[in-house]
Amino acid sequence: MKRELSKGEGYTINYPLPPNTDFATWRAALAKALVHIKEYAPDALIVSLGVDTFETDPISFFKLQSDDFITYGADIAGLGLPTLFVMEGGYDIEEIGINTVNVLQGFEQANEGR
C-alpha cells in the first residue's frame, strides 16, 4: 500500500556537519541547500539567522570568521527572492552584531548589482 505524502512532507532537508567545520565545507552545504530551495521555487524566503557558527561563539563547533558572513549573505541573495531574516542565535556578545550586520550587508550588496 502506497502512503500519500501530506502537503509539505519531504521538504525538510538536514545537512549535518561535524565539529570544527570550516567555511569552505559549511558553504558547500549552504550551496546544496540553495539549490534545493531554488528547485522548490518559493515566492519568498524566511531565514532563521543564527550567527552562532562564529569561530569564537561559546556554543559553536564551527569555524566561520566574520568575513564569511558577508559571503554567505551574498550567496543567499543569489536566489533573488524576497527574503526575511529572523534572528535566532549567536552568543559571542562582542561579535554578534558584527556578524549579523555582515550577513545583511552581503545580502544587500549582492542585490545592488541586480
Legacy VTK file of the C-alpha trace (Angstrom):
# vtk DataFile Version 3.0
C-alpha trace
ASCII
DATASET POLYDATA
POINTS 114 float
0.000 0.000 0.000
1.461 3.368 -1.061
1.262 6.095 1.541
0.381 9.576 0.317
2.562 12.450 1.460
0.849 15.275 3.250
1.398 18.762 1.882
4.912 19.911 2.788
6.127 16.480 3.870
9.527 15.601 2.496
10.667 19.206 2.136
12.838 19.376 5.241
16.439 18.533 4.490
19.166 18.497 7.120
22.855 18.986 6.381
24.688 17.613 9.411
28.247 18.887 9.726
30.951 17.709 12.122
32.615 19.810 14.824
35.380 22.119 13.580
33.753 22.545 10.177
35.494 25.291 8.222
33.762 27.825 5.990
34.500 26.018 2.713
32.708 22.898 3.957
29.904 24.914 5.560
29.444 26.931 2.360
29.270 23.763 0.245
26.359 22.598 2.411
24.718 26.009 2.024
25.131 25.760 -1.765
23.293 22.410 -1.753
20.510 23.920 0.343
20.203 26.893 -2.011
19.874 24.521 -4.981
17.022 22.708 -3.219
15.325 25.997 -2.387
15.645 27.167 -5.986
14.174 23.873 -7.271
11.247 24.281 -4.902
10.699 27.795 -6.321
9.131 29.544 -3.314
7.603 33.001 -3.568
9.694 34.228 -0.630
12.370 33.038 1.772
12.487 33.220 5.561
15.963 32.751 7.013
16.290 31.753 10.644
19.590 33.572 11.080
21.901 32.177 13.694
25.407 33.576 13.838
26.459 31.055 16.458
28.555 29.384 13.746
31.225 32.006 14.502
34.619 30.585 15.449
34.669 32.029 18.989
30.998 31.584 19.818
30.885 29.779 23.181
28.436 27.121 21.969
29.764 26.765 18.400
31.655 23.888 16.938
32.168 25.673 13.616
35.000 27.886 12.410
33.335 30.718 10.460
35.062 34.093 10.546
33.385 37.495 10.329
34.051 37.993 6.593
32.444 34.610 5.878
29.110 36.038 6.985
29.317 38.657 4.209
29.917 35.913 1.667
27.035 33.755 2.736
24.677 36.736 2.849
25.570 37.297 -0.811
25.055 33.594 -1.548
21.525 33.762 -0.153
20.826 36.897 -2.189
21.693 34.880 -5.288
18.267 33.262 -5.080
16.693 36.594 -5.996
13.807 36.086 -3.600
12.075 38.485 -1.243
13.803 37.500 1.999
13.064 37.972 5.684
15.857 37.389 8.195
14.682 36.415 11.679
17.352 36.467 14.375
17.861 33.109 16.017
21.118 32.905 17.910
24.662 33.978 18.469
26.333 34.082 21.827
29.678 35.794 21.281
28.451 39.105 22.651
31.411 41.052 21.221
30.805 39.788 17.668
27.087 39.011 17.325
26.252 42.467 15.963
29.178 42.491 13.543
28.341 39.066 12.144
24.630 39.819 11.836
25.324 43.089 10.024
27.818 41.280 7.774
25.149 38.840 6.600
22.756 41.696 5.852
25.428 43.777 4.115
26.493 40.833 1.953
22.851 40.274 1.032
22.250 43.953 0.241
25.475 44.396 -1.732
24.673 41.384 -3.892
21.193 42.753 -4.563
22.560 46.178 -5.562
24.205 44.576 -8.567
20.887 43.361 -9.971
LINES 1 115
114 0 1 2 3 4 5 6 7 8 9 10 11 12 13 14 15 16 17 18 19 20 21 22 23 24 25 26 27 28 29 30 31 32 33 34 35 36 37 38 39 40 41 42 43 44 45 46 47 48 49 50 51 52 53 54 55 56 57 58 59 60 61 62 63 64 65 66 67 68 69 70 71 72 73 74 75 76 77 78 79 80 81 82 83 84 85 86 87 88 89 90 91 92 93 94 95 96 97 98 99 100 101 102 103 104 105 106 107 108 109 110 111 112 113
